[in-house]
Amino acid sequence: MTIEVCAYSLESCMNAQVGGAGRIELCGGLGEGGTTPSAGLIEMVREHIQIPVYVMIRPRGGDFVYDFFEEEIMKRDIAMAKKLGADGVVLGILLPDGQVDVARTKVLIDYAAPMKVTFHRAFDLTPDPIKALKAVIETGAERILTSGQKSNALEGIKLLEQLAKAAGSSIEIMAGGGVNHNNAAELKEAGVHSLHLTAKSFRPGRQKYFPSDISMAGEIPDEKSVMYSDLGLVEAIVSAVAEK
């Protein structure tokens, strides 16, 4: 079973690789739930990491209905990821009613070739998951990242099992959202093909002086700490799903 680590830094990517993860989803925009990382980060990761790296293609936080200019930005980011050696990209476009925008998503997937594509958790905001599954298969995506349309994958395990059965060999179902070494075995039993997690821990930042009345990032609760993927947590989940 492939373990994918969602990483926001080179440090996290290195810990993912050393810990035995099989793939990295590389993101920027921690406070927005993951956006396209910088070209510099992609380039540095590609220089130091040998396992597959999939780059998030998301031009902003918020919803997944994009205008013409945002779609053009996504194309340029895909081209940059390809140029810098990414193995794949992660993306998804919805219609205003929450249905998968098959036509526009397929355009981006075709544009990304020969890189592979993961359809991200925009899937969890669709009103009919089985209809959405068929729609994503139609786009040509390689896999779907989903929490089973619940706040975390363990709560959504019944739908994850249903999706895995319905998908068959047509597309991979990757469980994400609250995944860790304590619930990995149970999620594996549900039949999903891979697991996605941040394996997050926090360490103190290097800066010592912080004015008490100023914040630079409204949604991140603690600017004095740095989030990273913990090597021990990566190793623990790899061990939890390993064949005995």
N, C-alpha and C positions, 0 to 999 in steps of 0.2 A: 504494500500500500504506500502510495506516494504521500509524503508530508510536505506541504507547501508552507513556507514562512512568509508572512507579510512583513516586509522590512522597510524602514524609513531612513536607514543609514548604512554606510559601508560596514561599520562595526557589527550591526545586526546581521548583515549578509554573511560576514565571516563566521559569526557564531552559528548561523543556520547551516553553513557548509560543514564546519567542523563537527557540529552536533548530529549530522547524518540526514539532514533534510534533503529531499530530492529535487526541490524547485523553490525559487524565490519569486514572490510578487513584489516588485519594487515600486514604492509610492513616495510621493511628497504630500504636503498638506495634511499633517496629522490631525489638526483641529477641525478639518472638514471631512474627515472620514476617508481620506485618500484621494489625491489628485496626481496629475502628471509630475513626475520628479524632474529635476533639472538635468540638462545634458551633461553637466560636469559629473553629477552623481552616477548617471548611467555609464559614462565612460570609465570612471574609476572602478565601479563594480565589475564591469566587464574585464578590466585588467587584472583583477584579483580573484574573481570567482569563476569556477569551472562548471558548476551545476547550472541547469537551465535558469534563465532569468526572463520573467515576463514583466513588461513595463505597463503600469497603469496609464490609460489614456482617458483622462477626465479633465476637461478644461477649467472646471470650477466645482465648488461644493453645491449643495442644493439638489434640485430635481434632475431628472434625466431626459428632459425634453429640451432639445438644443436648436438654436436658430442657425441660419446659413453660415454666419461668420464663425460660430463655435464649431460647426462641423468642419469648416476649412482649417481651423486651428488643430482639430483632432487629426486631420490628414497630415498636416505638417509635423505634428508630434510623432505620428506613426512612422513617417519617413525618417525622422531623426533617430528614433529607436532602432529602426532597421539599419541605418548607416552606422550606428554605434555598436551593432552586434547583438542586439536583443534576440532571444530565441522566440519570443512571442509577445503579444500585448493583451491587455485586459480592458474591455470596453462594453458598452451597452447603451442603446437608445430606446426610449419609450415614446408612445403617443400620449397626448393629453389625457386620454381615458385610461391609461395604465397598461394598455396592450403593448406588446413588443413591436417596435417599428422595424418590421422585417426588411423592407426595402432599403432604408438608410443604414441599418446595421450591416446588411449584406454588402453594401458598397464599401464600407470601411474594412470588412473582413477580406474582401477581394483585393482591396488596396494594400492590405498588410501582407499578402502572400509574398514569399513562401512562409512567412512567420505564421504560427498558429495563434488562435484567439480564444481566450476565456471570456464568456459572458458573465459579468459580475453581478453583485447582489441587487441591481436594479430588478432582477428577476423576482425578488421578494416583495416588490411593490406592484406586482401584476394581480388582477382580480381573479384569474382562473389559471392555476399553476399547470394543469395538464395541457390546456390550450397554449400557454406560454412555452411549455416544454417543446411542443410540436413546432411552434414558431421559431424558437432558437435553433432547433435542428435544421429548419429550413434556411436559416442564415448561413449555415456552414461552420458555426462555432465548434470548437473542439470539446469544450466542457462548460458546465454551468456551476458557478459558485452560489450556494444558497444556504440559508439557515432553516429551510423548511417553512419559510414565511412566518417565522416566530422570532422573538427577540434573541433567541439563541438556538443553536442546533439541537441541543438535547430536548428542548420544548417542541421543536419541529421534527422530531425523529420519525413520527408516523408518516408525515408527508415525504420526508427524505427517503424512507423505505419504499413508498409508493412510486416516487419519481425514479428511483434506481431500477425498479422492476419495469416501469413503463419505458424507460430509456433503452434498456437492453444494451446492445452494442452500438447503438446509434450515436450516443454522446456520453461523455463522462459526467457524473454527478459528484461534485466536491462539496463536502459539508464545511461550513464556516460560521463563526459566531459563537464565542464562548467555548471553543474547543480547547481541551487540555489533556494532560496525561491521565486524569481521573475519569474522563468520559470517553476517551478514544476507543477503547475496546468495544463499548456499547454501540458507538456510532459505526464502527467497522462491521459489527454484527448486522446492522441495518442494511448493509449491502452497498453503501456508497463506495466510490472508487478511490477517493483521496480525501485528505483532511487539510484544512487551512487554518492557521492560527498565527498570532503575533508573538506568542511566548513572551509576553511583555513583563519586564521588571523596570524599576526606576532606580537611578543612582543620582547622587547630588551633582549638580552642574559645577563648573569651575569658578563661576562668578560668585563672589562673596557679598558684594554690596548690592542691595535691592531696596529702592525707596518703597515704603509701605503703601503709598497711595497711587502708584502708577503700574499699569499692566500693558504689556505689548500684544497680548494674544487673548482676546476676550473669552474664548471658549475652553482654552486649556487651563485646567484648574491649578496647576502648580508650575510656574515658570522657573522655580528654583531647582527642578529635577529634570533629568533627561531620560526619556523612555528608550529602551533598547530591547532587542530579542535576547533572552537569557539562554546561554549555552546549556545550562543544566536542565531547563524546561524543554528545550529542543530534544536533548538526549533522552529525556524521560518519555516523551510521546513517541519517539522513534522506537524505543524499547517496548512501549505499551502495545504497539501494533505489530511488532516483529513476530514472525512465525516461530513458535516454540518447538 
